[in-house]
Amino acid sequence: MAYIRFENLNKSFGDNHVLKDINLDVEKGELVTLLGPSGCGKSTLLRCLSGLEKVTSGKIYLDGEDITDVDPRDRGIGMVFQQYSLFPNMSVKDNVAFGLKMKKVPKDEIDKKVKEMLEIVCLSDKIDQFPMQLSGGQQQRVALARAIVTEPKVLLLDEPLSAIDALLRHNLQIEIRRIQKELNITTIFVTHDQDEAMVMSDTIHLFNAGHVEQSGSPVDLYVTPKTKFTASFIGNYNLLSAKKFGNACGEEIDCEDVAIRPEIVKLSKEPVDCNTCYQLKGKITSYISHGNVIRFRVENEEIWLNSDIVFERELAFNEGDEVYVSVEKDLVIKL
């Protein structure tokens, strides 16, 4: 049996059926991300696992034990929320030690564990400071240290980085992943940010309206979306009617929709000799810089689509340019 297992799990709030027959496994030592838009049920599943919400039906197993009705305090689960909820009148040391004191761990052992944990989260020099003296990122690391110092069986992270600026957020993603691997702690991370999920996860479970739309590694979900929703949520795909795309290329395509990653859409100023490509002609109507990538929008009478091209010394194309578009047929995903 998997380390964590959800079996036919349902959760309703009155008439609102939030989780719908969830069947999901988490292996020991994994960092698993529950990804999806607001209101899809991912945080509710986390709260059911922690015991903060009672399930409507179904079972939850942890390390072979049915914990569906076990008191939250007895589940061996640590949790970090979006709001860190540090005690403002306690030092960093006392915040991290709080859970150990509640367990009546001997003082010498508490001091040792707190010191070790603050070294892991790189806050040894802040041990006597108070939350108001720390940055948002430092407070987040204190909350993380407090959650894992008690050596929980599972660590739950409910959008803990959503209130932090982009650069610091990226650094903390790397730090959390490092700590998780160093401690080999089974971790479930909740986010609505696909980039965050791609950077941090061993496995992603993509949620949609209370059910799991698709599960797999970050690469699996990015390269092989199985549904239109997955393609719309992961990877900035061009989602097009197969009929309209076929008309634009002068070919018949036997499916309802196609999904095309923008980085596989090749542009040129002259026709390309490619028997394995779908091809069409269009005009550059706009472009946007995404760091070192320029996203060009190409339109013709039938469709429009985005093409991502790595920026070098100068723009490859300008607004108003007529271009030839080619896409390898075996890279087009049929939905």
Backbone torsions as a table, in degrees:
resi	resn	phi	psi	omega
1	MET	NA	144.5	176.8
2	ALA	-61.0	158.5	-178.9
3	TYR	-61.9	-43.4	172.9
4	ILE	-122.3	133.6	178.9
5	ARG	-136.8	129.4	170.5
6	PHE	-105.3	124.4	-178.3
7	GLU	-118.3	116.1	176.0
8	ASN	46.8	45.9	-173.9
9	LEU	-80.6	130.2	176.0
10	ASN	-128.1	143.4	175.3
11	LYS	-142.9	124.8	178.4
12	SER	-124.2	146.1	170.1
13	PHE	-116.0	95.8	-173.1
14	GLY	65.0	-124.3	179.4
15	ASP	-86.1	-2.8	-177.4
16	ASN	-90.3	105.7	-178.5
17	HIS	-86.1	97.4	-169.8
18	VAL	-84.6	-42.6	177.5
19	LEU	-116.8	130.3	-170.1
20	LYS	-123.0	98.6	176.0
21	ASP	49.9	57.2	-179.8
22	ILE	-77.4	123.7	171.5
23	ASN	-122.4	114.2	-169.5
24	LEU	-153.8	135.7	179.2
25	ASP	-116.4	145.7	174.3
26	VAL	-128.7	126.9	179.8
27	GLU	-86.4	153.9	-178.4
28	LYS	-63.4	135.4	178.1
29	GLY	84.9	-4.4	179.7
30	GLU	-78.5	153.2	162.2
31	LEU	-107.2	111.0	-176.7
32	VAL	-109.4	135.7	178.1
33	THR	-110.5	132.7	169.6
34	LEU	-96.8	110.7	-173.6
35	LEU	-113.6	144.3	175.5
36	GLY	162.3	170.3	-178.7
37	PRO	-71.4	167.3	177.6
38	SER	-58.7	137.6	176.7
39	GLY	84.2	9.3	-176.2
40	CYS	-87.4	-10.5	175.8
41	GLY	110.2	-2.4	-173.9
42	LYS	-65.8	-43.6	179.2
43	SER	-70.2	-33.2	177.5
44	THR	-63.0	-40.3	177.8
45	LEU	-62.7	-40.5	178.5
46	LEU	-61.4	-43.4	-178.8
47	ARG	-69.3	-32.3	174.5
48	CYS	-65.9	-41.4	178.8
49	LEU	-64.2	-40.3	-178.6
50	SER	-75.3	-17.8	-177.2
51	GLY	93.8	1.6	178.9
52	LEU	-75.0	-18.9	172.9
53	GLU	-126.4	137.8	177.4
54	LYS	-86.6	132.4	-178.3
55	VAL	-72.1	151.1	176.1
56	THR	-78.4	-42.7	174.1
57	SER	-159.1	162.9	-178.9
58	GLY	103.1	-179.8	-175.0
59	LYS	-131.1	150.5	172.9
60	ILE	-125.8	127.1	178.6
61	TYR	-116.7	139.2	175.6
62	LEU	-130.8	118.3	179.6
63	ASP	53.5	41.9	176.7
64	GLY	84.2	-4.2	-177.8
65	GLU	-106.4	136.7	174.4
66	ASP	-75.1	111.4	-177.8
67	ILE	-109.7	14.3	-174.4
68	THR	-52.1	-41.2	-176.3
69	ASP	-114.1	14.5	179.5
70	VAL	-75.5	142.2	177.9
71	ASP	-58.2	138.6	-179.1
72	PRO	-51.9	-36.0	-177.5
73	ARG	-67.7	-20.0	-175.1
74	ASP	-104.7	11.4	-177.1
75	ARG	-91.0	-15.3	-179.6
76	GLY	70.3	40.7	-176.3
77	ILE	-121.1	131.9	173.7
78	GLY	-103.2	146.8	-174.8
79	MET	-141.2	137.7	174.3
80	VAL	-121.0	124.3	-177.3
81	PHE	-96.2	175.2	175.5
82	GLN	-60.8	-42.5	172.8
83	GLN	-91.3	123.8	-169.8
84	TYR	-70.1	-25.7	174.9
85	SER	55.7	41.3	173.8
86	LEU	-73.5	151.3	177.2
87	PHE	-77.6	114.3	-172.5
88	PRO	-67.1	-24.5	-177.6
89	ASN	-93.1	7.5	178.9
90	MET	-113.5	146.0	175.4
91	SER	-70.1	170.4	175.6
92	VAL	-55.9	-45.9	-179.9
93	LYS	-56.7	-47.9	-176.7
94	ASP	-70.9	-33.9	175.5
95	ASN	-61.2	-46.9	-178.3
96	VAL	-68.4	-33.4	-177.2
97	ALA	-78.8	-11.6	-169.3
98	PHE	-54.2	-51.0	-177.7
99	GLY	-62.4	-36.6	178.9
100	LEU	-67.4	-38.6	177.8
101	LYS	-64.8	-38.0	178.3
102	MET	-64.2	-29.3	177.8
103	LYS	-85.9	0.8	179.0
104	LYS	59.3	40.4	174.9
105	VAL	-71.8	139.4	179.7
106	PRO	-55.9	146.0	-174.1
107	LYS	-57.4	-43.4	-179.1
108	ASP	-60.5	-40.1	179.4
109	GLU	-68.9	-38.3	177.0
110	ILE	-59.9	-48.6	-178.9
111	ASP	-58.8	-41.8	-179.4
112	LYS	-65.6	-47.4	-177.8
113	LYS	-65.2	-41.8	-179.9
114	VAL	-63.3	-43.9	179.1
115	LYS	-60.7	-45.3	179.4
116	GLU	-62.3	-42.1	-176.7
117	MET	-68.6	-40.1	179.6
118	LEU	-68.0	-28.0	173.3
119	GLU	-68.1	-40.6	-179.6
120	ILE	-63.1	-40.6	-179.2
121	VAL	-92.4	9.6	175.0
122	CYS	59.6	46.3	179.1
123	LEU	-130.0	23.5	-177.9
124	SER	-58.2	-32.6	-177.8
125	ASP	-79.9	-2.5	-179.1
126	LYS	-110.4	13.4	-168.7
127	ILE	-58.3	-32.6	-176.9
128	ASP	-102.0	3.1	179.3
129	GLN	-83.5	167.0	-179.3
130	PHE	-109.0	158.2	-176.3
131	PRO	-50.4	-38.7	-177.6
132	MET	-66.4	-15.7	179.6
133	GLN	-92.5	0.3	-175.5
134	LEU	-108.7	154.0	172.8
135	SER	-74.2	169.7	178.6
136	GLY	-60.1	-41.1	179.3
137	GLY	-66.1	-37.9	178.1
138	GLN	-68.4	-39.2	176.7
139	GLN	-62.3	-38.6	179.2
140	GLN	-62.6	-39.1	-179.6
141	ARG	-71.4	-31.8	174.3
142	VAL	-64.9	-44.7	178.6
143	ALA	-61.5	-38.3	177.9
144	LEU	-65.4	-45.4	179.0
145	ALA	-60.9	-42.1	179.7
146	ARG	-62.6	-35.9	-177.4
147	ALA	-73.6	-32.1	-173.5
148	ILE	-103.4	-7.8	-178.6
149	VAL	-66.5	-25.6	179.1
150	THR	-82.8	4.4	178.6
151	GLU	55.7	58.5	179.5
152	PRO	-69.1	158.1	176.1
153	LYS	-68.3	-33.0	-176.3
154	VAL	-140.2	142.4	174.6
155	LEU	-111.4	127.3	178.9
156	LEU	-112.1	129.9	-178.5
157	LEU	-123.5	109.8	-175.8
158	ASP	-101.5	91.9	-179.0
159	GLU	45.9	52.1	-175.1
160	PRO	-72.1	-12.4	-175.1
161	LEU	-109.1	4.7	-170.5
162	SER	-68.3	-21.7	-177.9
163	ALA	-99.2	11.3	-174.8
164	ILE	-108.2	145.5	-177.0
165	ASP	-65.5	161.7	-166.3
166	ALA	-59.8	-46.1	-176.3
167	LEU	-66.5	-46.6	179.3
168	LEU	-65.2	-36.3	179.1
169	ARG	-60.0	-44.5	179.3
170	HIS	-62.2	-42.4	179.5
171	ASN	-64.0	-38.9	-179.2
172	LEU	-72.0	-32.3	174.2
173	GLN	-57.4	-45.4	-179.9
174	ILE	-66.0	-40.4	-179.7
175	GLU	-65.4	-44.6	179.9
176	ILE	-62.3	-42.4	178.9
177	ARG	-63.4	-40.5	179.0
178	ARG	-62.5	-46.8	-178.2
179	ILE	-64.9	-41.7	180.0
180	GLN	-61.0	-43.1	179.4
181	LYS	-69.5	-40.2	-178.7
182	GLU	-62.4	-39.8	-178.4
183	LEU	-91.5	-9.9	-177.7
184	ASN	52.8	43.8	-177.3
185	ILE	-96.4	131.3	177.6
186	THR	-65.1	124.1	-170.8
187	THR	-132.5	135.2	173.3
188	ILE	-117.9	123.5	-173.1
189	PHE	-115.7	130.6	178.9
190	VAL	-107.7	130.5	176.6
191	THR	-156.0	158.4	171.6
192	HIS	-106.2	4.1	-174.7
193	ASP	-98.5	111.4	-177.2
194	GLN	-64.5	-35.1	179.9
195	ASP	-64.1	-41.5	177.8
196	GLU	-61.4	-43.9	179.4
197	ALA	-62.8	-41.0	-178.2
198	MET	-65.8	-37.3	-176.9
199	VAL	-72.4	-38.2	-165.4
200	MET	-99.5	-21.5	-160.9
201	SER	-93.4	148.2	160.7
202	ASP	-82.9	-43.5	-179.6
203	THR	-136.0	141.1	175.4
204	ILE	-116.2	133.6	169.6
205	HIS	-111.7	111.3	-178.1
206	LEU	-87.9	120.5	-177.8
207	PHE	-97.4	146.0	176.5
208	ASN	-148.6	114.1	175.1
209	ALA	50.6	44.9	171.8
210	GLY	90.0	1.6	176.3
211	HIS	-133.9	164.5	178.9
212	VAL	-84.5	114.6	-178.2
213	GLU	-75.1	-43.8	179.3
214	GLN	-162.0	144.5	177.5
215	SER	-125.2	149.8	176.8
216	GLY	162.5	-177.8	175.3
217	SER	-69.1	162.2	176.0
218	PRO	-53.5	-40.7	179.8
219	VAL	-65.6	-42.5	179.6
220	ASP	-56.5	-49.5	-176.6
221	LEU	-67.6	-33.9	-177.9
222	TYR	-73.7	-43.2	-173.2
223	VAL	-86.4	-32.7	-174.8
224	THR	-129.6	63.6	174.2
225	PRO	-63.1	137.4	-175.8
226	LYS	-97.8	-13.8	-179.1
227	THR	-134.7	164.3	178.4
228	LYS	-63.1	-37.1	179.2
229	PHE	-62.8	-46.1	179.7
230	THR	-59.7	-44.9	179.5
231	ALA	-63.7	-32.7	-179.9
232	SER	-76.2	-22.9	-174.7
233	PHE	-98.5	-28.1	-175.3
234	ILE	-113.3	122.6	164.6
235	GLY	89.2	7.8	176.0
236	ASN	56.0	40.4	-179.2
237	TYR	-61.8	148.8	162.4
238	ASN	-78.9	116.2	177.8
239	LEU	-105.7	117.8	-171.9
240	LEU	-132.9	149.2	168.3
241	SER	-61.6	128.4	-179.9
242	ALA	-61.5	-34.8	-179.8
243	LYS	-65.4	-45.9	-178.8
244	LYS	-68.7	-39.5	178.1
245	PHE	-64.9	-41.6	177.6
246	GLY	-62.3	-41.8	177.7
247	ASN	-61.0	-41.8	-179.4
248	ALA	-64.1	-32.5	-178.0
249	CYS	-93.7	-8.3	-177.4
250	GLY	73.8	28.6	179.3
251	GLU	-136.1	155.2	176.4
252	GLU	-95.2	131.2	-178.2
253	ILE	-120.2	124.4	-170.9
254	ASP	-89.6	73.9	173.3
255	CYS	-169.3	179.4	-177.7
256	GLU	-87.5	-45.9	-179.0
257	ASP	-136.2	161.3	173.0
258	VAL	-127.2	149.0	175.8
259	ALA	-120.9	129.3	-174.2
260	ILE	-133.0	120.1	177.3
261	ARG	-66.8	138.2	-176.7
262	PRO	-63.5	-26.9	-178.1
263	GLU	-75.7	-11.8	177.4
264	ILE	-97.7	-0.1	177.3
265	VAL	-85.6	108.1	-175.5
266	LYS	-95.7	137.2	180.0
267	LEU	-115.6	145.7	175.6
268	SER	-150.6	159.4	179.3
269	LYS	-88.3	-11.6	178.5
270	GLU	-126.6	154.9	177.5
271	PRO	-57.7	147.9	-178.5
272	VAL	-110.2	136.1	176.8
273	ASP	-86.4	99.3	-175.7
274	CYS	-147.4	103.7	-179.3
275	ASN	-75.3	-16.2	-178.1
276	THR	-101.2	14.2	-176.1
277	CYS	-116.3	148.4	160.3
278	TYR	-80.6	139.0	-177.8
279	GLN	-135.4	147.8	176.7
280	LEU	-157.2	169.4	179.7
281	LYS	-118.0	143.0	-180.0
282	GLY	-157.0	-170.1	-178.0
283	LYS	-130.2	139.3	174.2
284	ILE	-70.9	119.6	-179.8
285	THR	-105.4	-18.1	177.3
286	SER	-169.4	165.9	172.6
287	TYR	-151.1	150.4	-178.4
288	ILE	-134.8	140.2	177.0
289	SER	-86.5	128.8	171.5
290	HIS	-119.2	75.0	-176.6
291	GLY	68.0	-119.2	-178.6
292	ASN	-90.1	9.0	179.0
293	VAL	-118.5	134.2	174.0
294	ILE	-104.3	127.1	177.8
295	ARG	-99.9	112.5	178.3
296	PHE	-95.3	137.5	173.0
297	ARG	-102.2	125.0	-178.9
298	VAL	-114.6	133.4	-179.2
299	GLU	-129.8	148.6	164.4
300	ASN	-139.8	-166.3	-174.6
301	GLU	-66.7	-24.5	-174.7
302	GLU	-95.2	-44.4	-169.8
303	ILE	-144.8	172.3	163.1
304	TRP	-134.1	151.8	176.8
305	LEU	-153.2	159.9	-178.8
306	ASN	-99.3	143.7	175.7
307	SER	-128.3	124.6	178.8
308	ASP	-98.0	124.6	-179.1
309	ILE	-128.7	132.1	179.2
310	VAL	-64.9	129.6	-179.3
311	PHE	-78.5	131.4	177.9
312	GLU	-112.1	-108.5	-176.6
313	ARG	-96.2	-26.6	-179.5
314	GLU	-153.2	163.6	-179.8
315	LEU	-62.6	133.1	178.3
316	ALA	-71.7	-31.3	-178.0
317	PHE	-141.9	160.8	178.2
318	ASN	-124.1	159.6	177.6
319	GLU	-57.2	132.5	-179.4
320	GLY	97.5	-13.5	179.6
321	ASP	-67.3	137.2	169.6
322	GLU	-85.1	134.0	-174.7
323	VAL	-135.3	159.9	172.9
324	TYR	-104.1	131.3	-176.4
325	VAL	-108.6	134.7	175.3
326	SER	-135.2	139.6	180.0
327	VAL	-136.6	124.4	177.6
328	GLU	-59.0	128.2	-174.4
329	LYS	-61.2	-38.8	-176.6
330	ASP	-74.8	-5.6	175.7
331	LEU	-98.2	-7.2	177.0
332	VAL	-81.2	126.3	-178.0
333	ILE	-93.9	125.9	179.9
334	LYS	-94.5	128.6	-176.8
335	LEU	-116.8	NA	NA
